[in-house]
Amino acid sequence: MRQAKGHDLFFTCLVYFILLLGAVIAIFPLFYVLAVSFSTEYEYLTRGFFVIPKQFTLDGYLYLLAHPGFILAFRNAVIISLGGTALNIVLTSLMAYGLSKRWLKLRSTMNFMVFFTMLFSGGMIPTYLVVRSLHLLDSFWAIWLSSAIAAFNVIVMRSFFQSMPLELEESARIDGSGEWRLFLSIIVPLSMPVIATFTLFYLVSNWNTYFSAIIYLNDAKLMPLQVFLRQMLVEDDPTISNASNVLYKYTPAAKMAAIMLTALPLLVIFPFLQKYFNKGVMLGSIKG
């Protein structure tokens, strides 16, 4: 018995050590980016790797907050994220709720069609042609509608809806509830862990939108933050030039400050939704 407890203690310590090591490996680069964002270019070029700057400065952040391109890209990212996530959650929950009803005609066929899209898709070119034929290019609707529903999320949420007791639905119908009232007043409040979990999934996906933006958006004024960040990290600043018409380069502090400001919204939101994360995924995966 003592030997078994010793093995359990050793295994627990080993797991915690591995998790701690992984956390340190993941967090250290973030600390480095944060330190460089508050440092001078001279310190960045001369010190190498450091996590505490010797010469503290806010020039990188002040430069970005005064940059019209960054402000516009940040606004676009917020619009895409909030609008897209709201549309994602509404459509996914409605589709999953409908597919969870066993009395729905052609339910098995539609469930198979949803699963089929996880294995095969139309591809980038057919999707682009559909978006263009709908006259959605150079609009946020092109991004929102092209990724409105994730098949995996529908399947997990459908499984959660199926796991709910039928007595809830029967009692609500006896009280005179229609389908919409049943869904909004009973199903949605009981499904908040799952909804919060997939809200986080969709929010991260929409906030990190890059590839869809460069495909469907040609107007520079509509570009989201990730596209601006990519241009900033690999290109010079086209808005500032000296008397010789030579472009100034973004400073390392400005680049790292852009990375931190890009990650900051998700770092702030995640703790509020994290408590639903494990519970929501596990609830939706009990029955299938």
WOWO-V228394 format. One record per pair of residues at least 6 apart in sequence whose ideal C-beta (glycine too) atoms are under 7 Angstrom apart, sorted by the first residue. I is the first residue (numbers start at 1). GAP is how many residues later the second one is. Records with the same first field share a line. If there is no record, write none. Layout:
BEGIN
I->GAP / GAP
END
This chain:
BEGIN
31->20
32->17 / 19
33->223 / 226 / 227
34->226
35->15 / 16 / 17 / 18
36->8 / 216 / 217 / 220
37->23 / 24 / 216 / 219 / 220 / 223
38->15 / 18 / 19
39->14 / 16 / 18 / 214
40->15 / 17
41->210 / 211 / 212
43->10 / 11 / 12
44->208
57->196
59->194
60->191 / 193 / 194 / 196 / 197
61->196
63->191
64->6 / 190 / 193 / 194 / 197
69->159 / 170
70->158 / 188
72->149
73->150 / 151 / 152 / 155
74->151
76->146 / 147 / 148
77->130 / 147 / 148
79->61
80->60 / 63 / 126 / 129 / 144
81->122 / 125 / 126
83->57 / 61
84->59 / 60 / 118 / 122
85->114 / 117 / 118 / 121
87->57 / 61
88->60 / 61 / 114
89->106 / 109 / 110 / 113
91->57 / 58
92->57 / 58 / 61 / 62 / 65 / 106
93->64 / 102
95->54 / 59
96->58 / 61 / 62 / 65
97->64 / 86 / 90
98->6
99->8 / 11 / 12 / 59
100->58 / 61 / 62
114->37 / 40 / 41
115->36 / 40
117->34
118->33 / 34
127->19
128->87
131->6 / 11 / 15 / 85
136->6 / 9
137->79
138->79 / 80 / 81 / 84
142->74
143->66 / 69 / 70 / 73
146->66
147->65
153->45 / 48
156->128 / 129
157->37 / 41 / 127
159->125 / 126 / 128 / 129
160->31 / 34 / 123 / 124
161->26
162->125
163->123 / 124
164->26
168->18
169->13
172->10 / 14
177->8
193->83 / 86 / 87 / 90
194->86 / 89 / 90
196->77 / 80 / 84
197->79 / 80 / 83 / 84
199->74
200->73 / 77
203->66
204->62
207->58 / 59
208->18
209->15 / 17
210->16 / 17 / 20
213->10 / 11 / 14
214->13
217->6
225->37
229->29 / 30 / 33
232->18 / 23 / 26
233->22
236->11 / 12 / 13
237->10 / 11 / 12 / 13
238->9
240->8
241->6
END
